[in-house]
Amino acid sequence: MLIEIKNLTKNYSMGEIEIPALRDIDLQIDKNEYVAIMGPSGSGKSTLMNILGCLDTPTNGKYFFKKVDVSSLDDDALSAMRNKEIGFIFQNFNLLPRINALQNVELPLIYAGISGSERKDRALNALNRVGLSDRIDHKPGELSGGQRQRVAIARALVTSPGILLADEPTGALDSKTGVEIMGLFQDLYDEGNTIIVITHEQEVANYAKRIIHIRDGKIYSDIPNTNKTQ
């Protein structure tokens, strides 16, 4: 088992008032699963994503990643976990505008202390995997939205993470480009990657093999996807 969450709650404080964002969540995700987490605004899906991505910690309960008790880690250990094990893909790409595609992809490896020659080789390989080996010298402003998302996916892949965690990955793209990006996710899943997509779009969720619905901070549906987009 790759991920196990037990009785997890997350509360936020507003003055003296405690606002529950997640309520007694239990969740298990195995290696090489393709999971979509769906829910309306305010449902708790973003809070769950932040905890899965080691960007936030629970108020109560346990989160185990590869049998490590993530909920007990300090900030430095959480940062190391994020860099090594979580490949983030964001709606708005989060690329640095003043450096080129290759340099953007190299960034997680710099933080990991990887040497220059190995960094370049691994970044080139990641860009090749997403079909952008001919755009390595282009800055984000010189790329289309789809190409920028491919750079972001290459950056997420470059550390060989335990999971790819995508937050509304087609939200800033037109529908045709969105289909191309989701096709790339399918290819990465077929290669053996574990993918978790946070989305409110059924069309995006339909690419996953398992769909989890969250509402009012609770999981109310967790089923195989019988309408999977091929």
GIQUITA-V546073 format. One record per backbone hydrogen bond with DSSP energy under -0.5 kcal/mol. NH is the residue of the N-H (numbers start at 1). CO is the residue of the C=O. If there is no record, write none. Layout:
[[NH/CO] [NH/CO]]
//
This chain:
[[2/29] [3/29] [4/64] [5/27] [6/62] [8/25] [9/60] [10/22] [12/19] [14/17] [17/14] [19/12] [19/17] [20/18] [21/10] [22/10] [23/217] [24/22] [25/8] [27/5] [29/3] [33/30] [35/33] [35/195] [36/210] [37/197] [38/36] [38/212] [39/199] [43/40] [48/44] [49/45] [50/46] [51/47] [52/48] [53/49] [54/51] [55/50] [56/50] [59/9] [60/9] [62/6] [64/4] [65/68] [66/2] [68/65] [70/63] [70/68] [71/63] [72/69] [73/70] [78/74] [79/75] [80/76] [81/77] [82/78] [83/79] [84/80] [85/81] [86/81] [86/82] [87/85] [87/163] [88/86] [89/165] [93/90] [94/92] [97/95] [99/96] [101/138] [102/136] [104/100] [105/101] [106/102] [107/103] [107/104] [109/106] [110/106] [111/107] [112/108] [113/110] [114/109] [119/115] [120/116] [121/117] [122/118] [123/119] [124/120] [125/121] [126/122] [127/123] [128/124] [129/125] [130/126] [131/128] [132/127] [135/132] [138/135] [140/99] [142/139] [143/140] [148/144] [149/145] [150/146] [151/147] [152/148] [153/149] [154/150] [155/151] [156/152] [157/153] [158/154] [160/157] [161/156] [162/85] [163/85] [164/194] [165/87] [165/163] [166/164] [166/196] [167/89] [167/165] [168/166] [168/198] [171/168] [173/170] [178/174] [179/175] [180/176] [181/177] [182/178] [183/179] [184/180] [185/181] [186/182] [187/183] [188/184] [189/185] [190/186] [191/187] [192/189] [193/188] [195/33] [195/193] [196/164] [197/35] [198/166] [199/37] [199/197] [202/200] [205/201] [206/202] [207/204] [208/205] [209/34] [210/34] [211/223] [212/36] [213/221] [214/38] [215/218] [217/43] [218/215] [220/213] [220/218] [221/213] [223/211] [225/209] [226/224] [228/225] [229/206]]
//
